[in-house]
Amino acid sequence: MANRKSFWGSVGLLTATTIGAGMFSLPYVFQKSGWLLGIFYMAVLGAAVIFVHWLYWLALARVDERKRLLGLVRERLGKFAYYSAIISVVGGLFLILVVYLILAEIFGKLILPSPLENFGAVLFWIAATFPLFFNLPRVIGAELWGAVLMVLIILFVFLTGNSGLSAAPTINIQNFLFPFGAVLFSLTAWTAIEPMFEWDKKNGGALSKLALGTIISAAAYLLFTFGILGSAGAISEDTLSGLSSWPSWKIQLLGWLGIFAIWTSHVPISMELRNELEKDLDLPPSFSFWIVVFLPLLLLFTGIFSFLGAISLAGGFFLALQYVFIILVSKKILALSATKKFFANMLILVFLAAAVYETWYFVIN
């Protein structure tokens, strides 16, 4: 019974962390690129993410979780890689938290009136900060229930919509690379691996837990995407602005889905960021806690970040580089077979290509 609870707690944590704000970009991406091409990217990148998460789990087991990602980069890859990793990991995670606060304001307006600017973001910030005062088992329990609620709402969206296959082309070869960044951003969840390892490292079965959590997330994304494609009057970049034909109660339900999605991702990322500052940068625990709590809110109030700019920079550039560092560290720690080493090297090229493409598409182009 205890092993089953630990197993599903780990799966729930990974699923809750994976299912996030990226889902709201997928209907537009699938319509532009074609539903079959979208499924192809979901399957291939899903397998890639499972493989990298598994390597990182094995690396943590080998070093007995003495250090987190930044500490392992400094120890195994040298100072230059370490300083580069600080920018990509710490900077990227803080930026993702800012993105979630921006989204919280958007979703909050669907649920309740906002008497003040950033009212919804501040309410979400309070709700997302509260779990950081509790221990890991309680947080995992809340994440599991959040994952269950998200899946139920996604099933409702799918079942109350029509088939979305007719609302999108099969393949649009002109937009062959278009799904790359959005799908990769949607599936990445390495920040859940370390708390998963801490929670359930004694029971084994790492690959099955990592695979199942990612597969559930990918399936939920597909159900949501086809549900929206089959029922929205117009498919917009953020999904929400194209739902004018929906009844208000259903739009509010979608707003709650968005809140659950970013809340269940915000909490593990905040925990991981705090651990990186404490364990790897040797900052005092109290200082690390409060900087993780308040800095994203202060960055939000500066008003310098737009939603599209922040999410493209966080997802397409920073997350891709974070996965490159995870692979490089794992290769240094583990004695990989020739086949695993080949796939690891190929994925380094894939993630670097994602960073270059997203930079070109959203910044240069």
C-alpha positions, 0 to 999 in steps of 0.5 A: 500500500505504501509503495502504491501511494509513493508510486502514484504520488510521484506520477501525480507530481510529474503530471501536475508539473508537466500540465501547465500553461503551454496547453493553451498554445497547442490548439493554435499550433496544431491548426497552423502545422496540422494535427498529424504533425502535432501528434508526431511532435508530441510523441517524439519530444515526449519520448525525448523528455522521458529519456532525459528525465530518466538519465537525470534520475540515475545521475541523482541516484549515483551521487546520492542527491548531494547536489542539485543541477547547478552544483553538479554542473560546477562539479562536473563541467567546470566554472565556465559551464557553471556560470552559464548554467546560473543564467539559464537555470536561475534566470529561466526559472525566475522568468517562468514564475513571472510568466505564470503570474502574467497568466494568473491575471488573464485567467483571474479575469475569467473567474472574478472581476478585478477591481485593481490591476494585477489583482488576480496575479496577487491572489494567485501569488498568495495561493502559490506561496502558501504551500512553500511553508509545508513539507514535501508530502503535503505538497505532493498530496496537493499536487496529486489532487490538482492533477486529478482536477485538471484531467477531469476538466480537460475530459469535460472540454473534450467530451463537450466539444466536437471532433477537432480533426476537421478543424485543422489540416493533416500536415502543413509542411510549410510550418514543419518546425512551428510546433517544436518550441510550444510542444517542448515547452508543454512537456518539460518538467525537470524541476519535478524530478528532484522532489520525486527522487527525494520522495520515492528514491527507495522504491525504484521503478523510476522509468515507469513513473517518469514514462507514465507521468509524461504519457498522461500529460501528453494524452491530456494535451491532445484531448484538450487540443482536439476539444478546443479545435472542435468547439471554438469559433476561432482559434487564437494564439492564447485559446481564450480569446477565440471562445466568444461562442462559449457560455460564460460558465464554461469559460469560467471553468476553463479559467479554473483549469488555467489556474490549476495548471499554473499553480501545480507548475508554480509550486515545484518550480519555486521549491526547485529554485529555492533548493538551487539557491540554498544547496548550490549557491550557498545562500542562507535558507531564509534569504533564498525563501524570500527572494523566491517568493518576492522577486517574481512579483517585483519583476511583474510590477516592473511591467517590462515583460509581455506574455508572448515575449516572456513565454517564448524566451523562457520556453524556447531558450532557457528551458532548452539550455537547461535540458542541455546541461542536464544531459551533459551532467548525466553523461559525466556522471553515468557510464552510458552505453554507446546507444544511450550516448548516441541518443543523448548527443542527438538530443543535445543537438535537438535542444540547441536547435530549439533554442536557436529556432525560437530565438530566430522566430520570436526575436530576429524574425 
